[in-house]
Amino acid sequence: MGYRAFDVARDARWVLHEQWLRPGEGLEAFAGVTRARAYTDVPGLAEDGRPESAWILRAIKAVLRVAGIMFVLALIGDGQPPGRRRRNARAVVRGPGPDCEAVRIARPGPVATGVWALSDQRLAFLEVDEVPGTEIATTGGYHKPAPVTVKPRVEVPANAFRYEGVVDLPEQRGKPSGKYHRVVFGDGSGVDIRELSNVTAG
């Protein structure tokens, strides 16, 4: 019969219930992502979490952006212009500086396909891989998602953070905006997970 290819955005809820949630654990929010490094809103770090480049490199990048090269590369990479990708970021790491708790927890930044998940017991990023050798159906009709393995890359217990509910990030040029579930650590830094993944929706 075969399976359909696993779609992390479509199948994230299923894989969390099947392989991650413990009995009685409540799921608050989740976000399936194919480019899982969170957007970083921390002074001293670039938006992908890497240390900011020297001023000359920033100047070169600015010239390239003006020429439109970065825009074209972004379209090739994931089909979204840079501004839209930032606004729709599935997760945002926030903090006062590179040494904050949120950056430490999110580093090394996950870059694999996976799921950011927030439950009433944990915050996690789970790497998701299809099982090798799975037969993918080539015909139409209903097919179950391909089996996958789930490996936690980041996992933080609830006693190490405070959940502040849904916040509305205002529109700012070049930054994520919209409704996010906010997690705050002891030093005031935190991680936001996009509200569209709310488990009560749909």
N, C-alpha and C positions, 0 to 999 in steps of 0.2 A: 504494500500500500504506500509506504513512504511517508515522510513528514514534510511539512513546509519549513522553510528556513526560519530560524528563531529570529524574532523581531524584538529587540530589547525594549523599545518604547511601548509596543503592544502587549508584550508578554511579561513585563516586569512584575506586575502584581502576582501572576501565577507562580513565577519562580520564587518569589519571596515567601508565599504561603507554603510552597512545596518543600523548600530547602533551607529556609533561614529562620522564620518565626518559630518561637517556642510555644508549647501549649499555653494558652491564656494570654499570650503577649499581644498587645494591641498595636496596629500599624497606624501611625499618624500621617505620614507622607512618604512618597518615594518618587524618584525620577530616573527613568531608564535613559542612558546616554551612550552614544557611540564614540564620543571624544570626551573622555571623562574628567580631564583635568578641570577643576573648578575655575571660574573667573576669580581673579585675586584683586581685591580692593585694599591694598596695604602699601603705605609709603615705603619706597625703596625696592619694591618688587614690580616687575612687569605684570600685565594682566594674566599671563600664563603661569605665574608663580616663580619665575626665574628672577635672579637679581637684575636690576635695571642695568642696561648697557651704558657704556661711557657716552659722553655727550656727542662725540663725533659719530658714533654708530647711530644714535638717535637722530642726528641731523641727516645722515644718509637715508635712514628709513623714512624720514619725513619727505625727502625728495622723491623717493620711490612711490610713496603714497600719492603724492601730487601727480606723478606720471601715470597713476592708475594700475601699476603692476601688482601692488599688494591686493587690490580689489579683485583682479583677475585670478590671482593665485587662490584667494579665499573662495571664489566661486567654484574653482576646480576642486578645492579641498572638500567642501561639504554643501555646496549649492546655496549658501546664504551669504549675502554681503556682510562685511565685517560689523557694521552698525547693528544690523538685525541679529546677528549671532550674539553680540554682547547683550542686547536688550533681552533676548530670550534665554540667557544662560540658565542652565538647569540648577547650578549650585554656585554660591558666591562665598568666598573666604574673605572675612573682614578682620581688620586689626590695626593697632597703632604703629606697628613696625615689624620687620622681618623675624624678630625673636619672640613674637607673641605665640600664645598657646595654639591658636587656630592654625597658624602656619606650620608649627611643629607637628601637629596632628596630621595635617594634610600633606606632609612631605615625607618621603618622596611622592610627589603628586601622581595620582593614578592616571594613566593615559590609555588604559585598555577599555574595551566595551564593558559596561557594567551598570550597576544600579546604586544610586545614593538612596539610603533608606533611614527613616526616623521612626522608631517605635516608642512605646511608653517605657522601654527598658534600655534602649541603645540607639546610638547613631553609628552608621556604617557606610563604607563603600565596598561593594561586592563585585569582584571581577567575574564575568560570565564568559565561559567558553563552550562552544558546541562540542559534543562528543565526537571524536574522529571516526570516520567510516559510516556516519549516519546517512541513510539513503534519503535524498530530497526528492519529493514528487515533482514530476514535470507536467502533470495533468491538473485540470481544475478540480473543483469540489472541495469538501471539507477535509482538512488534514490537521492533525495535532502539531504543535510546535516541536521542532527537533529537540531531543534531550540535551541538557547542558549540565556543566559542572559549575559550582559556585564557590569562590574562594574569597574570604574577607581580606581586603587589603588595608582597611582602616576600621576599627571598631572601638567605640568609646561608651562606657556604661553611663546610665542616666544620672548617677550620683556625681559625675564629673562635669555636668553641664546643667543649664537652666533652659527650659523650653518657654519661650515668650509668646507663642501663638503666631498668628499671621500678621505680618507687617506689609505696608505698601511702600515700595521703594519709588521715590519720585523720579520723573524723567529727567535725566541729565545726559548731556552729550557724551557719547562713548561709554556709557555705563549701563548695567542691567536695570530694568524698571519693571514694576508690576508687583503682584502679591507673592510673598515668600513666607515659608515657615521658618522662624528664627530660633537658632540654638546659640546660647551665650555661655562662654567658659569663664572661669574665675577671674581672669585679667581683663574682662570686657570684650575680648575678641570673640569671633564666632563664625558659624556657617549658616547660610540661608539656603533652603531648598524650595524650588519654585512651587507655588500653590496649585498650579494646574494638575499636579500629581496627587492632590488630596484624595485619599481613599474613599471619601464620601461622595465624590463627584462621579457622575455617570453610573 
